Amino acid sequence: MPSVEIYTWRTCPFCVRAKQLLDRKGVTYTEYSVDGDEPARDAMAARGNGRRSVPQIFIADQHIGGCDELHALERAGKLDALLS
């Protein structure tokens, strides 16, 4: 299974929704909490095409985007292929 990384903010409802989807699928992921950590957020933005919103999700080091993009992949039936 490819590595899954998610940058989050503790109180972010979109982060919670994205993690819930990954949890339902039984995906193990590495979570980076960027709450108030500007250097960590800068590193996330550098990886994520300048995007500073959370969550930012990476599968096998490929930038997926945020919660909406993750759920769109699931609705399109494409998420499982990325995770296998």
C-alpha positions as CSV (number, residue, x, y, z in Angstrom):
1,M,0.0,0.0,0.0
2,P,1.4,3.4,-0.9
3,S,2.2,5.9,1.8
4,V,-0.5,8.4,2.7
5,E,0.3,11.7,4.3
6,I,-2.2,14.3,5.5
7,Y,-1.5,17.8,6.8
8,T,-4.1,18.9,9.3
9,W,-5.3,21.5,11.7
10,R,-6.7,20.1,15.0
11,T,-10.1,21.9,14.8
12,C,-10.6,21.8,11.0
13,P,-13.9,20.0,10.1
14,F,-12.6,19.3,6.6
15,C,-9.5,17.5,8.1
16,V,-11.8,15.4,10.3
17,R,-14.0,14.5,7.2
18,A,-10.9,13.5,5.2
19,K,-9.5,11.4,8.0
20,Q,-12.9,9.7,8.6
21,L,-13.0,8.6,4.9
22,L,-9.4,7.2,5.2
23,D,-10.3,5.5,8.4
24,R,-13.4,3.9,6.9
25,K,-11.2,2.5,4.1
26,G,-8.8,1.1,6.7
27,V,-6.0,3.3,5.4
28,T,-2.9,3.9,7.6
29,Y,-1.7,7.4,7.2
30,T,0.9,9.8,8.7
31,E,-0.7,13.0,10.0
32,Y,1.2,16.2,10.3
33,S,-0.5,18.8,12.5
34,V,0.4,22.3,11.4
35,D,-1.6,24.2,14.1
36,G,0.3,27.4,14.6
37,D,3.5,25.9,13.0
38,E,4.3,28.3,10.2
39,P,7.5,26.4,9.1
40,A,5.5,23.2,8.9
41,R,2.8,25.0,6.9
42,D,5.4,26.5,4.6
43,A,6.8,22.9,4.0
44,M,3.3,21.7,3.2
45,A,2.7,24.6,0.8
46,A,6.0,23.9,-0.9
47,R,4.9,20.3,-1.5
48,G,1.3,21.2,-2.4
49,N,1.7,23.6,-5.2
50,G,1.5,26.6,-2.9
51,R,-1.8,25.6,-1.3
52,R,-1.9,26.7,2.4
53,S,-5.4,25.4,3.2
54,V,-5.8,22.2,5.2
55,P,-6.0,19.4,4.8
56,Q,-3.5,18.7,2.1
57,I,-3.3,15.0,1.2
58,F,-0.5,13.1,-0.5
59,I,-0.7,9.5,-1.7
60,A,2.6,7.9,-2.8
61,D,4.1,11.4,-2.7
62,Q,1.6,12.6,-5.2
63,H,-0.4,15.7,-4.2
64,I,-4.1,14.9,-4.2
65,G,-5.4,18.1,-2.8
66,G,-7.8,18.7,0.1
67,C,-11.0,17.1,1.5
68,D,-13.2,17.9,-1.5
69,E,-10.7,16.4,-4.0
70,L,-10.3,13.2,-1.8
71,H,-14.1,12.8,-1.7
72,A,-14.4,13.5,-5.4
73,L,-11.9,10.7,-6.1
74,E,-14.0,8.3,-3.9
75,R,-17.2,9.3,-5.7
76,A,-15.6,8.7,-9.1
77,G,-14.4,5.3,-8.0
78,K,-10.7,6.3,-8.4
79,L,-9.5,6.4,-4.8
80,D,-9.1,2.7,-4.3
81,A,-6.8,2.4,-7.3
82,L,-4.6,5.2,-5.9
83,L,-4.5,3.4,-2.5
84,S,-3.6,-0.1,-3.9
